[in-house]
Amino acid sequence: MTPQQDQQIGKVGQNAASKLDEYRTFFQTAVRNPRMVGAATPTSAAVAATVAQVVPTTGTPVVVELGPGTGSLSDGIHRRLPEGARHVGIELGEGMVEHLRAHKPWMEIVHGDAGDLLALLDKHNIDRVDAVISSIPWSLLPSDAQNHILRQAAEALAPQGAFTALTYLPADQTPGGRRFRARLGHTFDEIITHTTWRNIPPILHYICRRPLR
Ligand SMILES: C[S@@+](CC[C@H](N)C(=O)[O-])C[C@H]1O[C@@H](n2cnc3c(N)ncnc32)[C@H](O)[C@@H]1O
């Protein structure tokens, strides 16, 4: 075996170990706290590719992920961001936070609650956000919590900013999902939807702009 082949095999092994660690962390957190995670596995690369499209590629944008989990959306976001940008993840799960800090050193990880969004941004000297990308389990949240987080996300957005929310397509038809959809309609002037079928279950993207203040 050549040294190059040896190196190649080493890399494949490292990637497999990192993936395994990602799935273990995600699954363990989901088992301990199913309502907080709202999923059994991280979202697919197909979802991540679509989500990343809202990320500005010029200037010095600020992107905030609400509920980055093990970071399945984070690599795609990171790849698009120009130098000088900030990529902040606000994550409630302690195991997820440890995983992110170990595997995504280029991200600013805040161990906190999306419900404290404005206070957390203030603490980290952020006064406007160009993209909020959220994959917290919106449809499982009580009405007042949905409202409280959405209002803060809308307030944090820069004038040209975009707010993205992901939900499972079947969850959109539950009472919590319908309430969330209606709440988005009261919060944003523009809402575009997109479904990624290459995820189990399929994912519904809401891409929202121009908060109704
Ligand atoms: C469905 S998982 C999504 C994880 C990842 N972004 C993905 O797409 O695979 C939801 C994540 O949101 C986190 N979460 C739930 N409620 C939260 C909150 N109020 N604040 C911050 N993170 C929260 C969970 O711990 C979990 O990591």
The ligand as an ORCA input file, in Angstrom:
! r2SCAN-3c Opt
* xyz 0 1
  C     -34.722     18.865     15.362
  S     -33.191     19.206     16.177
  C     -32.341     20.002     14.814
  C     -30.854     19.857     14.910
  C     -30.074     20.243     13.655
  N     -30.182     21.650     13.352
  C     -30.512     19.434     12.458
  O     -31.134     20.025     11.564
  O     -30.235     18.246     12.416
  C     -33.643     20.540     17.266
  C     -32.486     21.132     18.058
  O     -32.963     22.300     18.729
  C     -32.482     22.315     20.067
  N     -33.428     23.148     20.842
  C     -34.709     22.847     21.185
  N     -35.275     23.873     21.830
  C     -34.334     24.861     21.877
  C     -34.322     26.175     22.416
  N     -35.396     26.695     23.034
  N     -33.190     26.901     22.302
  C     -32.091     26.406     21.669
  N     -32.046     25.155     21.159
  C     -33.151     24.399     21.251
  C     -32.448     20.843     20.441
  O     -31.594     20.597     21.526
  C     -31.944     20.220     19.139
  O     -30.554     20.222     19.084
*
